[in-house]
Every structure is written in structure tokens, then in C-alpha cells.
Amino acid sequence: MNQTIINTAETIIKEFPKTRTNTDPYVVLITTILSQRSKDENTEKASNQLFQDGWDVYEVAKKDPEELYDKIKPSGMYRQKAKNIVETSKVLIKEYQGKVPPDIEKLIQLPGVGRKTANIVLWISFGIPAMAVDTHVHRIANRLGWINTKTPEKSEYALMEILPSRLWGPINGSMVEFGKAICKPRTPLCSLCPINQSCQYYLSGEEPK
Ligand code: SF4
């Protein structure tokens, strides 16, 4: 493995820490479904409203999706998300005694759950090394020149090849924070970037993609 890449990843994790308060598997799973194409503050609002009355998997599974609309509206795409959340809750009860299974193959069978969501749950709730790749991770890893991939899924496998498993979990949250603060999608703040001397696009003088 390339030690420069590992050192740079460790710098991102150190400089852009991500703290999580709730690690309950069901809450993390549903909150991550809510976070799809949603800003953090909107996800948080929707998640707080959904769980504020102490609803658990059994309570949610009994609802009509429409009963969730008002609570989760801030996260966007609320009709589809409500449907997926109720369906996922029903499957958890029917297949897994109301528990979230710590298994990627089982998680990705749940409605509305893709590899990114599954990997976040595995790491945050179960401490299982898992490489969750969203648009921030995909973009930044390619800008840095760590990988050269076209899709987040390809990035997931490529990053697992070049990073030790102890960094898979922490790098996701930290890269998201780094992507929001510095390595922004359209206008990265390269002159302020603490790792610009390790960045392929900064050093090449090309426009970051
Ligand atoms: S130098 Fe610029 S493009 Fe490279 S990681 Fe930093 S902010 Fe992103």
C-alpha cells in the first residue's frame, strides 16, 4: 500500500472529525435512508421528528406511509422514503425479529438500502470495517489521484484496495465533512486545503473535476 495515501487519509480523519451521537442500528439505518439526496440539517430535522415520540421498528411498521409524510418532509423525496421506511421496518420484523442484520448482503435487500447506506450502518452501529462511498468520497478520492473511477460503487472497491481496513469506516464521515468545508463540488478551496501538496489536481494545475 502507498504510505503517502495512507498518511493523507489519516490527516483528513484527524482534521475533519465526524462525531455521531446515536449508534442504534435501526435509527442509523432509517436516518441514512432519509439522508439520501438530502442536506445534513434537513436529514437531522426529519430524523428527529420521526423518532421524537419514541417510535421503534414495530411502531413504524404499523403506519401507513402517509402518516410519515409530515415528519420526514424536510429530507425531500418523502413519499418514496416513507414507503421504503415502512416496508423496510416490516421486513426487519418478518425476517430478522425486528433487528437490523449486521450483514451487507442482507442489508442491501431491504427497500431503499444500497451499498452506501448498508456500509454506513455496518461501521457506525456494529464497528465492522466498511467502505461507504457517497458523492463526496467518490469526487475527492478521484481529485486526489488515489483512484480513477467513474462510479461510487467502483470507487468503493478501488478504495478498499488502497486503504487499510482500519480507515474504511472513519474516512467516510471525515471526507464528507472535508467535502462540505474545503473540497467542495464546484469550487474547491485548494489554497486553504491542508493536503494540497498531496493532491494530483492541485499539483497538476488542472481544473479539479
Ligand atoms: S487541493 Fe483542492 S482539489 Fe485537491 S483535495 Fe484539496 S481542495 Fe480538493
Boltz pocket constraint, residues with backbone or C-beta under 6 A from the ligand:
constraints:
  - pocket:
      binder: B
      contacts: [[A, 140], [A, 143], [A, 144], [A, 182], [A, 183], [A, 184], [A, 188], [A, 189], [A, 190], [A, 191], [A, 193], [A, 194], [A, 195], [A, 196], [A, 199], [A, 200], [A, 201], [A, 202], [A, 208]]
      max_distance: 6.0
